[in-house]
C-alpha cells in the first residue's frame, strides 16, 4: 500500500482536495436559504448530503486505487453493458427533471436519492475506449476494428439524446470524438470517418429541417435565445441576468461568505448550475480567478501524467479525463456568462450532486492510478 501512495501525484491531490473543500463550503452557503424557504428542510440539508457523497467518493478512491488500469479495463466492459441497460430502462421508468427523463429515483422524502446513468457512462466509456484501443493497438488498420467501439458509443449518445438531454449528449459525444482522433491508427480511416460522420450529421439535419420539423423540442429551442438575458428578465433571461447581478455585486473581494442576496430565491438552484456566480458574489472576482487557475493546474497535471504514461491506455485515460473536466468547466461558465445556452451541466468540484461528484472522484482516482503505474514501471 505504501508503494502505491508513494507514487500518487501529490500536487494534483492537494489541489483537488482544496477545490472539494471550497465547493463543500460554498454548497452550504449557496443552499441554506433555498433549503429552508423553498424545500422546508434543514438549512444544512444539501451540505450534509454533499458531505456524504464525498464520503462515498473517498471510500471509492481507496477501493479503486488498489487496482491497476488493466483491471479497470476488464471491469469496464461489464459496467458499460450495465449502464446501457440502465439507459434503456430509464426511458420507461425514469424520473423527469428539467424536461429530461435522466434520473432513477430511490427512497422517499428527505432520504430520496436520484441517480443519473448518463453521468456514469462518460467515465466508463473513457475506460472502455482506452482499454479497447490498447488491446488492439497492433490491429488498427481495418474499419471494423477501428470503429466498433465508436459505434457502441454512438448508440449510447442516441440513448442520451432520447431522454432528451442535449447538454450531456454533446459533452459525451465530444469526449468520444477527442479520444478517437487522438488514437494512433490508420490516418485514412480516421480522416474518412470524421468526414463521413460530419457529412451524415449535416445531411440528416437538412433533411429533417426540409420536412418542416425541428431537431429540438420547443423547450430546447428556447435555450438558444441566450443573448442579452437582462432584456428578458421577466421571461427566459431571468436566471442568467441574476448571475450577472451576483457577479457585479461581488466586485473584487466579494460581499462576504454567506452574504449573497441572489441566493434568496432569485436563482432557482444556486448550489448547482449557478454556484460560480454565488462564489464570485460572496468571495469576489479574485477568488473566482484563483479557482479558475486551480482548474487549469488540475488539467495540466492530468495531461503531464498522461504524457508520462508508458502505455496508450494510460495516456488515453488521462487525456479523456482532462477533456471531461475541461468540457464541464467550459460549458458551465460560458452558460452563466451568457455566451452559450444553459444546459444544466454541473461545475466540477463546486456544484451539488451525487452522481457527478462520485464520477469526478472516480475519474481523478483513475488518473492517480496511472501515476502509480508509471512509478511502479520505473522501479
N, C-alpha and C positions, 0 to 999 in steps of 0.2 A: 504493500500500500504506500509506504514512504517513497519508493522509487517512482510510483505514479505521480504523487503530488510534487515531487522534486521537479518534474518537467511541465507542470502547469504553467501557462503563460501568466505570470504574476501581474504585470501591468494591466492586461485585459481583465483579469479577475477583479482587481482593485477598482477599476473604473466602472465595471458593470455593477458591482456591489454598491458603489456610490450612487449610480443612477437609480437603482432599485430603491434605495433608501429615500432619495429625493422624491421619487414617484409615490412611495407609500405615504410620506408626509403630505404631499400635495393632494393625493386622493382624499385624505381625511379633511383637509382644508376646503377642497372644492365640493365635497359631497355632503357635509354635515347639515347644511341648510336644506338641500333637496331631500335628504333622507327624512328629516323631521317634518318639513312643511308639505312635501308632495306625497311621500310614501308612508308617513306616520310610523316610522321606525326609529330606533335609537340613532342619534347622530353619529355614533361610532360604527354603524352597520356596515357600510361599504369598506371602511378602513379595516375592520376585523375580518371581513370576507377576503379582502385582498391579501391580508397577512396570512390567512390560511392557504390561499393559492400559492403564495411564495413558500410557505412551509411544505406544501406538496411538491413544489418545484425543487426545493432543497433535497428532499428525500429522493426524488427522481435523479438529481445530479449525482448523489452518492451511489445510486444503483447503476446508472449508465456509465459512469466514469470507470467502472471496473471491467467493462467490455471493450475490446478493440473495435476498430472500424469495420473489419471483416465481419464480425458478429452483427454489427448494425445492419450491414448489407443483407445478411441471411434473414434477419428478422423483418426487413423492410418489405419483402415480397408478401408475407402473411399479413402484415399490418396494412399494406396497400389494398389487398383484396378485401379485408375487413372494412376499410374506410370507403371503398367503392360501394360495398353492400349498404353501408350506413347512409351514403348519399342517395342511393336508390330508395331506401326505406323512408328517408327524410321527406321525399316528395309526396309520400302518402300520409305519414303520421307526424310530420314535423310541426313545430310551433312557429307562427309568424311573428316577425319583429321588424319594424321599419320596412314594411311592404315586401318582405322576403321570407320564405319558409326555409330558414337556415339553421334552426335550432331544435335539439331534443330537450324536452323539459322534464325534469325529475323532481319529485318532492312536492311539498305544499307550503304556502305562506312564506315566512321569512327564511325557511330552510330550503327553498326551491333552488335547484341548480340547473343551469342551462349549458348545454354542450354544443359547440359548433364544429361539426366534422370537417367542413371546408377549410378550417384553420389548421387542423392537424394534417390534412393531406398535403399542404405546402411543404412541411418539413419532411414528411415521409417520402414524398416524391423526389426531393433533393437527394436523400439517401438512396432511393431506388435507382435513380439515374446514375449516380456516382458509382454504385456497385455494378450495375449492368455494363457500363462503358469500360470499367476497369477489367471486368471478367472477359470482355470481348474485344480488348484493345488490339489484338492481332488479327481480328476478323472484320474490321470496319471498312470493307471495300464493296460490300453488297448492299442493295437498297433495303432488303428485309432486316438484316442485322442492324443497320444504322437507324432505321425508322420505327422499328417495333415499339420501343418504349415511348417514342413521341406520339405514336398512335394511341397508346394507353392513356397518356396524359391528355391528349386531345379529347378523348371520351370523358375524362374527369372534368375537363373545362366545360364541356357541354352540360354535364350534370349540375355544375355550379351555376351556369347561365340559366338553367331551367328553374332555379329557385324563385325568382331570379335575383342573383347577387352580382351585379355588374362589376363593382369595385374589386371584390375578391377574385372573380374570374379573370379580370385584366391583370392583376398582380400575379396570379398563379401562372397565366399564360406567358407573361414576360419572364418570370423565373425560369420556366422550361425553355423558352427561346434562348435566353442568355447562356444557359448550360449547354444547349445544343450547339450553338455557334462557337463555343469555347472548346468543344471536344476535338482532339486530333483525329480526324477521319478524312476520307476522300473529299477533296475540295469540290469536285464536280457534283457529288451527291449533296453536299452541304449547300452550295450555291443554288443548285436547281430546286432543292426542297424549299428554301426560303423564297425563291422567285415564284414557284408554283403555289405555295401557301398564300402569299400576298395576292397573287392573281385570282385565286379561287375566292378568297375573302372579299376582294373588291367586286368581282362579278356577282357573287351572291348578294352583296349589299345593293348593287344596282338593280338586280332582278327583283328583289323584294320591294324596293322603292318604286320601281317601274310599275308594279302591280297596285300601287297606291297604298301600300302597307308600311308601317314603321318598324324598324328594328327594335325599338324600345317602347316600353309602356308609357302612358301619359305621365305617371309619377316620376319615371326616369327622365323623360324629356324635360320636365320642369327643372331638373338639376343643371341643365346646360344653360339656363338663364342665370349665370353666376356673376356677371359683371355689374358694377355699381349697385351692390346689395342695399345700401342705405336709401336708395331711391325707392326700394320696395320693402321698407322696414315693416310695414303692416301686412305684407304678404309673404313671399318665399325668401326674402332677403333678410329676415329678422335675425336668424342665428349668426350669419357671418358679420352683419353690421354690429351686433353686440360684441363679437370678437374684436372688431376694430376699436370699439369704445373701451373694452377691457385693456387692450394693449396701449391705447392712448392714455388711459388713467394711470397705468403703471409708471410711465416715464423711465428714467434711467435706473432708479433704485427701488421702485415699487411703493405701494401704499402700506406694506407690512403684511406679514404672514397672518392669514385669517381675516383680513380686512377688505377682501374683494366685495364690490357691490354687484357685479354682473352675475355672481353665483346665486343671487336672491331671485331665482326663477326667471331671470332674463334669458339665460341659456338653459335649455331643457335638461341636458345631462352634462353639466360642466366637468364631471370627473371622468368622462370617456373621450369622445372625439375632440372636445374643445378645451381640454385641460391645459394646453400650452398657453392659451390666452389668459387663463386664470393664473398660471405661473408668472407670466410677464406682468400682469396687473399687480400681484402681491409682492413679487420679488424683484421685478424690474427687468429692463432690457439687458442689463449686464448679466444677470443670472440666465436669461434666455440665451445669450451668446455663449456663456460657459457650458450650458447643456448642449448646444449645437457643436461646440468644439469637442466635447466629450463624445458625442456621436461620431464625429469624424475620426477621432482617435480609436474608437472601438472598431470601426470599419477598417481602418488602416492596420491595426494589429491582426485582425482576422485575415486580411489579404497577405500580410507578411507570413503568417503561419502556413497559409495555403501555398505560397511561393516556395517555402522551405520543405514542403512535403515531398517525400521520396516516391510517392505513388500518385497516379492520376486520380485515384479515389479520394485521397486526402485533399488534393488541390480542388477538385470539383465540389467536395463538401464545403470547404471554406468559401470558395467563390459564390456558391449558391446561397449560403447563409448570409454573406456580406450583402449580396444583392437583395435578399429577402428583407433584411433590416433597412437597407437604404430605401427601398420602394415604400415601405410603410412610413418612414420619416418624410419622404418627399411628398407622397400623396396626401398625408395628413396636414402637413404645414402649408402646402400650396392650396389646399381646400380652405383652411381657416383664414388665409390671406386673400381669398377671392380670386386666385389665379387659375383655378380649375374647379370643377364641380365637387361638392362634398359627397363622399362615397361611404362614409361610416367606417373608415379604416383607423384602427387604434394607433396611438403614438407609442413606439417602443419604450418600455421601462416606466412610462408615465401613466398611461390610460388604465382605468379599471377594467378587469375582465379576466375570467379564469382560463378560458381556452387559449387566448393569445399569450397570457403570462406563462402558462405551462409550456406552450410550444416554443416561446422565446428562450426559456431556461434550457429546454431540450436542445435547441439549435446551438446555443452557446456551449453546452456540455459537449456536443459533438465536435465543435472546434477545439475545445480544450483537449479532447481525446486525441485529435490529430496531432496536437502539440506534444502530447505524451508519447504517442507512437513515433514521432520524429526523434524525440530524445532517446527513447529506448533503441531505436535503429542505429543511432550514432555511437552507442556504447560498444 
